């Protein structure tokens, strides 16, 4: 497997199959600037940047990195991207504190046997929604707690429909990481209301059209609602 264009301007550039078994799915949106959604576990930054270049894009144009939550398989490469390209880091404030203090337990870095150094967050999202404007579009961050207190989901509208980046909406849900099933259920209802045409999920790939997106989310609502 390798990187690929999902729809025009939206790409998958990393995953457990593409770059490293410890990586989440890493997505890229070209909205006049490059926006990276999550960064993988940290050992595959060169592979991710190589994949971006293979797609004909310049990794140096990654101006923004959105970290959907504080777990190491999503944030591990953020230090390198920020240092190499000057990218700003966007997170919800409820997970940003964990990252800024380099908490090896709450980031689950200790599960992977790695250290996670403190990382400064440039844009601390608060509240339910933050809209990021770019030269060729808008990227919207939604607070969707459940997996962690500061989990966010991201969407952007393209010429081929609404693309939702719903990282780890499937869980798992561990009390030690602040999981909250009641809040998660409300978050999933909010995502269903978006009527996304494409779901770019955090570990299990891409789902389309909307019927498949709805089916995917409702399957977990049914499973955890029992």
C-alpha positions as CSV (number, residue, x, y, z in Angstrom):
1,X,0.0,0.0,0.0
2,X,1.0,3.6,-0.5
3,X,-0.3,7.1,-0.2
4,X,-3.3,8.0,-2.3
5,X,-5.7,10.8,-3.2
6,X,-9.1,10.1,-1.6
7,X,-10.8,13.0,-3.4
8,X,-9.3,16.0,-5.1
9,X,-7.1,17.8,-2.5
10,X,-7.5,15.1,0.3
11,X,-5.0,12.4,0.8
12,X,-4.0,9.6,3.1
13,X,-0.2,9.7,3.6
14,X,0.4,7.4,6.5
15,X,-1.2,4.5,8.4
16,X,-0.3,1.2,10.1
17,X,-0.2,-0.4,6.6
18,X,1.5,2.5,4.7
19,X,4.2,3.7,7.1
20,X,4.5,2.1,10.5
21,X,2.5,-0.4,12.5
22,X,2.4,2.2,15.4
23,X,0.8,4.9,13.2
24,X,-2.7,6.0,13.1
25,X,-4.1,7.0,9.7
26,X,-2.5,10.3,8.8
27,X,-4.4,12.5,6.4
28,X,-3.5,15.6,4.4
29,X,-5.8,18.4,3.1
30,X,-4.6,20.8,0.4
31,X,-6.6,24.0,1.0
32,X,-4.1,26.4,-0.5
33,X,-1.9,25.5,2.4
34,X,-1.3,21.9,3.5
35,X,-3.1,20.8,6.7
36,X,-2.0,17.6,8.3
37,X,-4.5,15.7,10.4
38,X,-2.4,13.8,13.0
39,X,1.2,12.8,12.7
40,X,1.6,9.1,13.5
41,X,3.7,7.6,16.3
42,X,6.9,9.5,15.6
43,X,9.2,7.1,13.9
44,X,7.8,7.6,10.4
45,X,8.0,11.3,9.8
46,X,10.4,10.8,6.9
47,X,8.2,8.2,5.3
48,X,5.2,10.5,5.7
49,X,7.0,13.5,4.1
50,X,8.3,11.2,1.4
51,X,4.7,10.1,0.6
52,X,3.6,13.7,0.5
53,X,6.4,14.5,-2.0
54,X,5.4,11.4,-4.1
55,X,2.0,12.9,-4.4
56,X,3.5,16.0,-6.0
57,X,3.1,18.2,-2.9
58,X,5.7,20.1,-0.9
59,X,5.9,19.1,2.8
60,X,7.4,22.5,3.6
61,X,3.9,23.9,2.9
62,X,2.4,22.1,5.9
63,X,1.4,25.2,7.8
64,X,-1.0,23.6,10.2
65,X,-1.1,20.3,12.1
66,X,-4.4,19.3,13.8
67,X,-4.0,16.8,16.5
68,X,-7.3,15.1,17.1
69,X,-6.4,13.9,20.6
70,X,-3.5,13.3,22.9
71,X,-2.5,9.6,22.2
72,X,1.0,8.9,21.1
73,X,0.1,7.1,17.8
74,X,-1.5,10.4,16.7
75,X,0.9,13.0,18.1
76,X,4.3,11.3,18.2
77,X,5.6,13.0,15.0
78,X,4.4,16.5,15.9
79,X,7.7,17.7,17.4
80,X,9.6,16.9,14.2
81,X,7.0,18.5,11.8
82,X,6.9,21.7,13.9
83,X,10.7,22.0,14.1
84,X,11.3,21.1,10.4
85,X,8.5,23.2,8.8
86,X,7.4,25.7,11.5
87,X,3.9,24.2,11.4
88,X,1.4,25.4,14.0
89,X,-0.1,22.9,16.3
90,X,-3.9,22.9,16.8
91,X,-5.6,20.9,19.7
92,X,-8.5,21.2,22.0
93,X,-7.5,22.7,25.3
94,X,-8.7,19.6,27.3
95,X,-6.1,17.4,25.6
96,X,-3.5,20.1,25.0
97,X,-2.5,20.2,28.7
98,X,-1.5,16.5,28.5
99,X,0.7,17.2,25.5
100,X,2.3,20.4,26.8
101,X,3.4,18.7,30.0
102,X,4.7,15.6,28.2
103,X,2.5,13.2,30.2
104,X,3.7,9.7,29.3
105,X,0.7,8.0,31.0
106,X,-2.1,10.1,29.5
107,X,-0.5,10.1,26.1
108,X,-0.2,6.3,26.3
109,X,3.5,6.8,25.4
110,X,4.4,4.3,28.2
111,X,2.4,1.6,26.4
112,X,4.7,2.0,23.4
113,X,7.9,2.2,25.5
114,X,8.7,5.7,24.3
115,X,9.2,9.1,25.9
116,X,7.1,12.0,24.8
117,X,8.7,15.4,25.4
118,X,6.5,18.4,26.2
119,X,5.1,20.0,23.1
120,X,3.8,23.5,22.9
121,X,0.4,23.9,21.3
122,X,-0.1,27.1,19.2
123,X,-3.9,27.1,18.9
124,X,-5.8,25.8,21.9
125,X,-9.3,25.2,20.8
126,X,-12.0,25.9,23.4
127,X,-15.7,25.4,23.1
128,X,-17.6,23.3,20.6
129,X,-16.2,24.5,17.3
130,X,-13.3,26.3,15.7
131,X,-13.2,27.3,12.0
132,X,-9.8,27.6,10.3
133,X,-9.7,29.7,7.2
134,X,-7.3,29.0,4.3
135,X,-6.8,30.4,0.8
136,X,-8.9,27.7,-0.8
137,X,-11.3,26.7,1.8
138,X,-12.2,26.2,5.4
139,X,-11.4,23.4,7.9
140,X,-13.8,23.0,10.8
141,X,-12.8,21.4,14.1
142,X,-15.6,20.0,16.3
143,X,-15.2,19.1,19.9
144,X,-16.3,15.4,20.0
145,X,-15.4,14.1,23.5
146,X,-15.7,10.5,24.5
147,X,-12.5,8.7,23.5
148,X,-10.7,11.4,25.5
149,X,-12.0,14.7,27.0
150,X,-10.4,16.8,24.3
151,X,-11.1,14.6,21.2
152,X,-11.9,16.6,18.1
153,X,-13.3,15.6,14.7
154,X,-12.5,17.6,11.6
155,X,-14.4,18.2,8.4
156,X,-14.0,20.2,5.2
157,X,-16.3,20.6,2.2
158,X,-14.8,19.8,-1.2
159,X,-16.1,19.8,-4.8
160,X,-16.7,16.1,-4.3
161,X,-18.6,16.4,-1.0
162,X,-18.1,16.7,2.7
163,X,-15.1,14.9,4.1
164,X,-15.1,14.0,7.8
165,X,-11.9,13.1,9.6
166,X,-13.3,11.1,12.5
167,X,-10.2,9.8,14.3
168,X,-10.8,7.0,16.8
169,X,-14.6,7.5,17.0
170,X,-14.7,3.7,17.4
171,X,-12.9,3.9,20.8
172,X,-11.5,2.2,22.7
173,X,-12.9,3.7,25.9
174,X,-10.7,3.5,29.0
175,X,-11.5,5.3,32.2
176,X,-7.8,6.0,32.8
177,X,-7.8,8.2,29.7
178,X,-10.9,10.1,30.7
179,X,-13.3,8.3,28.4
180,X,-17.0,9.2,28.8
181,X,-19.6,7.1,27.0
182,X,-22.4,9.5,27.5
183,X,-20.5,12.3,25.9
184,X,-19.3,10.0,23.2
185,X,-22.8,9.1,22.2
186,X,-23.7,12.8,21.9
187,X,-20.6,13.3,19.8
188,X,-21.6,10.6,17.4
189,X,-25.1,12.0,17.0
190,X,-23.4,15.3,16.1
191,X,-21.3,13.6,13.5
192,X,-24.2,11.9,12.0
193,X,-26.0,15.2,11.6
194,X,-23.1,16.4,9.4
195,X,-24.2,14.0,6.7
196,X,-20.7,13.5,5.5
197,X,-20.1,12.0,2.2
198,X,-16.8,10.5,3.1
199,X,-15.4,9.3,6.5
200,X,-11.6,9.2,6.9
201,X,-11.3,7.1,10.1
202,X,-8.4,6.9,12.5
203,X,-7.4,3.3,12.0
204,X,-9.9,1.5,9.8
205,X,-9.7,3.4,6.5
206,X,-12.1,5.4,4.3
207,X,-15.9,4.9,4.1
208,X,-18.1,6.3,1.4
209,X,-20.8,7.3,0.4
210,X,-22.9,8.8,3.2
211,X,-24.9,5.5,3.7
212,X,-21.6,3.7,4.6
213,X,-20.5,6.6,6.9
214,X,-23.8,6.4,8.7
215,X,-23.7,2.6,8.9
216,X,-20.2,2.7,10.4
217,X,-21.1,5.2,13.1
218,X,-24.4,3.6,13.9
219,X,-22.8,0.2,14.3
220,X,-20.7,1.4,17.2
221,X,-23.6,3.3,18.7
222,X,-25.5,0.0,18.7
223,X,-22.6,-2.0,20.0
224,X,-21.8,0.3,22.9
225,X,-25.5,1.1,23.6
226,X,-26.3,-2.4,24.5
